[in-house]
């Protein structure tokens, strides 16, 4: 991930560095900023603060709140067209318009916006290529609803939704690779691991191979492999005999090797 001098930006290419590796590096250093991912004319932005995803936007019309509500059957196609016309006429935010017209309650709109933001974030895990820029700095005053999704949960849930299990398995090692645990139980609570995820993690004991764990886990081998990749990115597991996670915060995952230091309100490498 290259540095752009004097602008506190880091640029990457998703064909060379996987998104989860970029996100984990950002989370390790707990610096606020905005991820901007671009591909085929579509631009998606993810806003990060204090280790949480707080907002996301997209230029893809399919990612809009209205499209999300229509796809989910929450509003009808006719109502969608009617409200979109009113939105263009009044220039009001779509959620505000729905509330003022009595179509949805404020709580319904908040839940829908949260799901819409999550959908934008999850969609990035489907991108196998595209450019990524991470601009470091305090977030602008967003005139929009903010949410809070812990970054580590974003990484785990995003990888579980990724379609290409084969590519992820290749990042774990060979089928005879032996994996061992290197986590603290407190990390599992923060991640909110469910029963199946914890059972899979429990199979990692320093003796079983990658093949054994994938075939013995609670789901299909492909699904188990995706979750194991998430565990590796989050440094819950490692190749047996590998180095311990660095307490100093130097990222060694994948192709990203950056170290950020903070000096008051400044960031540097």
C-alpha positions in Angstrom: 0.0 0.0 0.0 1.8 3.1 -1.2 2.1 6.4 0.6 1.0 9.7 -1.0 3.3 12.3 0.5 1.9 15.3 2.5 -1.7 14.2 2.0 -2.0 11.4 4.6 -3.3 9.1 2.0 -2.5 5.4 1.3 -3.3 3.8 -2.0 -3.7 0.2 -2.9 -5.0 -2.2 -5.5 -7.5 -4.9 -4.6 -6.1 -7.2 -7.2 -2.8 -7.2 -5.2 -3.9 -6.6 -1.6 -7.2 -8.1 -0.3 -9.7 -5.7 1.3 -9.7 -7.5 4.7 -5.9 -7.0 5.0 -6.3 -3.3 4.4 -9.1 -3.0 6.9 -7.1 -4.9 9.6 -4.2 -2.6 9.1 -6.4 0.4 9.5 -8.0 -1.1 12.6 -4.6 -1.9 14.2 -3.6 1.8 14.2 -7.1 3.2 15.1 -6.7 6.2 12.9 -9.9 7.9 11.6 -10.4 8.4 7.9 -12.3 7.5 4.8 -11.8 4.5 2.5 -12.6 5.2 -1.1 -12.9 2.2 -3.4 -13.4 2.7 -7.2 -14.1 0.2 -9.9 -15.8 0.5 -13.4 -17.0 4.0 -12.7 -18.6 3.2 -9.3 -17.2 4.9 -6.1 -17.9 3.7 -2.6 -16.8 5.4 0.5 -16.6 3.9 4.0 -16.1 6.3 7.0 -14.1 5.0 10.0 -13.8 6.4 13.5 -12.5 4.9 16.7 -12.3 1.4 15.3 -15.9 1.5 13.9 -17.5 1.9 10.5 -19.8 4.8 11.1 -21.2 5.6 7.6 -20.9 4.5 3.9 -21.9 6.0 0.6 -22.1 4.7 -3.0 -22.5 6.3 -6.4 -24.3 3.1 -7.5 -28.1 3.8 -7.7 -28.7 0.2 -6.7 -27.1 1.0 -3.3 -29.5 3.8 -2.6 -31.9 3.7 0.4 -35.0 3.7 -1.9 -33.6 0.8 -4.0 -32.8 -1.2 -0.8 -36.3 -0.7 0.5 -37.9 -1.7 -2.8 -35.7 -4.9 -3.1 -36.6 -5.8 0.4 -40.3 -5.5 -0.2 -40.6 -2.7 2.4 -42.1 -0.3 -0.1 -43.8 -1.2 -3.4 -42.3 -0.3 -6.8 -45.1 2.2 -7.4 -44.5 3.9 -4.0 -40.8 3.9 -4.8 -41.3 5.8 -8.1 -43.7 8.2 -6.4 -41.4 9.0 -3.6 -38.4 9.3 -5.8 -40.2 11.9 -7.9 -41.1 13.8 -4.8 -37.5 13.6 -3.6 -36.3 15.2 -6.9 -38.9 17.9 -6.6 -38.3 18.8 -2.9 -34.6 17.8 -2.7 -35.3 16.3 0.8 -33.3 13.3 2.1 -35.2 10.2 1.3 -35.5 9.0 4.9 -36.9 12.3 6.0 -39.4 12.3 3.2 -40.6 8.8 4.2 -41.1 9.8 7.8 -42.9 13.1 7.0 -45.2 11.3 4.6 -46.1 8.7 7.3 -44.7 5.9 5.2 -42.2 4.6 7.8 -41.5 5.4 11.4 -38.2 7.0 12.5 -37.2 3.6 13.9 -38.0 1.9 10.6 -35.9 4.4 8.7 -33.0 4.1 11.1 -33.0 0.3 10.8 -33.2 0.5 7.0 -30.3 3.0 6.8 -28.2 0.8 9.0 -28.9 -2.2 6.7 -28.3 -0.1 3.6 -24.9 1.0 5.0 -24.0 -2.6 5.9 -24.9 -3.7 2.4 -22.6 -1.1 0.9 -19.7 -2.3 3.1 -20.4 -6.0 2.4 -20.5 -5.4 -1.3 -16.9 -4.3 -1.3 -15.9 -7.8 -0.2 -17.1 -9.0 -3.6 -14.6 -6.8 -5.5 -11.6 -8.7 -6.7 -10.1 -5.6 -8.3 -10.3 -1.9 -8.1 -8.3 1.0 -6.6 -8.5 1.9 -2.9 -7.5 5.2 -1.2 -7.5 5.6 2.5 -7.5 9.3 3.5 -6.4 9.7 7.1 -7.8 12.5 9.2 -10.8 13.6 11.3 -14.1 12.9 9.5 -16.1 15.8 8.0 -19.4 16.8 9.7 -21.7 14.3 8.0 -25.2 15.5 7.6 -26.3 11.9 7.7 -27.3 9.1 10.0 -24.3 7.4 11.7 -24.0 3.9 12.9 -21.3 1.9 14.7 -20.1 -1.5 13.5 -16.8 -2.6 15.1 -14.2 -3.0 12.4 -13.3 -6.6 13.4 -16.9 -7.6 13.1 -16.9 -6.0 9.6 -13.9 -8.1 8.6 -15.4 -11.3 9.9 -18.8 -10.8 8.5 -17.5 -9.4 5.2 -15.2 -12.4 4.6 -18.1 -14.8 5.3 -20.0 -13.1 2.5 -17.1 -13.1 0.0 -17.9 -15.4 -3.0 -14.5 -16.7 -3.9 -13.5 -19.3 -1.3 -10.8 -20.8 -3.4 -8.8 -17.5 -3.5 -9.1 -17.2 0.2 -8.0 -20.7 0.9 -4.8 -20.1 -1.2 -3.9 -17.3 1.3 -4.2 -19.7 4.2 -1.6 -22.1 2.9 -1.5 -25.7 1.6 -3.9 -28.4 2.7 -1.2 -29.9 4.8 -0.5 -26.6 6.6 -0.8 -26.9 10.4 -2.6 -24.1 12.2 -2.4 -23.1 15.8 -4.3 -20.7 18.0 -2.9 -17.3 19.2 -5.8 -15.5 20.6 -7.1 -14.2 23.9 -10.7 -15.1 25.0 -11.5 -11.4 25.3 -11.0 -11.0 21.6 -13.7 -13.6 20.9 -16.2 -11.7 23.0 -15.4 -8.5 21.1 -15.9 -10.3 17.8 -19.2 -11.8 19.1 -18.4 -15.2 17.7 -21.4 -17.5 17.4 -21.4 -21.2 18.4 -20.4 -22.5 15.0 -17.6 -20.0 14.6 -16.2 -20.9 18.1 -16.4 -24.6 17.3 -14.4 -24.1 14.2 -11.8 -22.0 16.0 -11.6 -24.8 18.7 -10.5 -27.2 16.0 -7.3 -25.2 15.5 -5.0 -26.9 18.0 -1.5 -26.9 16.5 -1.9 -30.5 15.3 -4.7 -30.5 12.8 -4.0 -29.5 9.2 -5.9 -26.9 7.1 -7.6 -29.8 5.3 -8.6 -31.5 8.5 -10.1 -28.3 10.0 -12.0 -27.4 6.8 -13.5 -30.9 6.5 -14.3 -31.3 10.1 -15.8 -27.9 10.7 -19.5 -27.1 11.2 -20.2 -26.0 7.6 -19.0 -26.9 4.1 -15.3 -27.0 3.6 -15.5 -23.8 1.5 -17.4 -21.9 4.2 -15.1 -23.1 6.9 -12.1 -22.0 4.9 -13.5 -18.4 4.6 -14.0 -18.2 8.3 -10.5 -19.5 8.9 -9.1 -16.9 6.6 -10.9 -14.2 8.7 -9.4 -15.8 11.9 -6.0 -15.5 10.3 -6.5 -11.9 9.2 -7.7 -11.0 12.8 -4.6 -12.8 14.2 -6.6 -15.4 16.1 -4.7 -18.2 14.4 -1.4 -18.6 12.6 0.7 -21.2 10.9 2.2 -23.5 13.5 5.5 -22.2 14.7 5.0 -18.8 13.1 5.8 -15.5 14.8 3.5 -14.1 17.5 1.4 -11.0 16.8 3.6 -7.9 17.3 2.7 -6.0 20.5 4.1 -2.8 18.8 1.4 -2.8 16.1 3.5 -3.5 13.1 1.3 -5.1 10.5 2.7 -8.2 8.8 -0.5 -9.5 7.1 -0.5 -10.0 3.3 1.1 -7.3 1.2 0.6 -4.4 3.6 3.6 -3.4 5.7 3.0 0.1 7.1 3.5 1.5 10.5 1.7 4.7 11.6 2.7 7.0 14.4 0.6 9.8 15.8 2.0 13.2 16.8 -0.8 15.2 18.4 -3.3 15.6 15.5 -0.7 14.5 12.8 -0.2 11.2 11.3 3.0 9.9 9.7 4.7 6.7 8.6 
